[in-house]
Amino acid sequence: MSASPNSRRTQVPSLTAQFCPSTPETVADTGLSGEFVTDLIIKTLYVQGARTGQQLMEVIRLPFRFVDDRLLDLQQRRMVEVRGTNGPSRGGYTFDLTGAGR
């Protein structure tokens, strides 16, 4: 007796099953370079104007620690400055491009 065609089918995962990738530990885990993230920050600030660290994180869709590392680098290079603060952490700081960052 031969197997029926239905018995040879493999199980297909449900399309309604949620796929949740693991949280990256480093920027390299995302497959993006640090320079790419820096460029995204500069472009976002150029197009949208001053933004808080939290707003930048939401636009770029990366954990704040990755965004903040790039912001610190941009501040040291005097391309980004803090224009104000709206809370005790850097997520509440308002960042904007300097003349050198434009």
N, C-alpha and C positions, 0 to 999 in steps of 0.2 A: 504494500500500500504506500503510495507516495504522499508526501506532506502537502497539505493544502497551501495555496498561495498566501493566505492570510497568516499562516504560522511562520512564514519566513520574513515577515515584515519586522523591521526594527522599531523600537519605541521612539517616537518623536517627542522631544520635550514640549511641554505645553507652552503655547505662545503667551499665555497669561502669567507664566512664572516670572518673577522679578529677578533681573540680573543686577547685582550690585557689586561693582568692582571694588577691590580693596583700596584703601586710602594710601596714596603714595607717601613714602617717607622722605624722599628727596626730589628735587626738580628733575634729576636724571630719570627717576622712576616714571615720570610723566611722559618721557620721550621728547621733551622740549629742552632746548638749551637755555641757560641763564640769559644769554643775549636776546633770545626770542621773547622771553618774559619781560625783559627790560624794554624792548621795542614796543610791546603791547602797552606797557604802562605809559611810556612817552606818547604814543599815539592816542591813547585814551585821554590823557590830560590835555593834549593839544586840541583834540576835537571837542571834548566835553567840558573843558575848563577844570578848575579846582575841584578836587574830590577828596573825601575822607578815605582813610585806609580801608575801612569797611566797604565803602562803595566801590573802590578799586577791586577789592577781592570779589565782590559780587559780579562785576562786569567781566573780569578775567577768568572767573570760575576756578581759582586755585586757592588752596589754604592760605590764610593770611601770613603764616611764617615764610612762605615762598615769596609772596609779594613784598613783605617787609624787608627781607634780605636784599631784594633788588632796589627798594626805595632807599635803604641805608647807603647802598653803593652810589645811587644817583645823587644823594645828598652830599656825600663825600666828594663827588666829582662836580659839585655845585651846579647840577642841572635841575634839581628839584629842591624846593624849600617848603618849610612848614608855614602856612599862612594863619593858622589858628588851631584851636583845639576844642573838642566837644566831648571831653571825657578824660579819664586818667590814663588810658592806654593809647598806644600809637594807632590803634584802629579808629580812634576818634579824632586823630590829627587831620587837618585839612592840608593836603599837598597840592602844589602847583608848580608849573615849570618856571624856571628862571629865564633870563634873557639868553643864557648859554644853552639852555635846554630846548629852546625854540629853534 
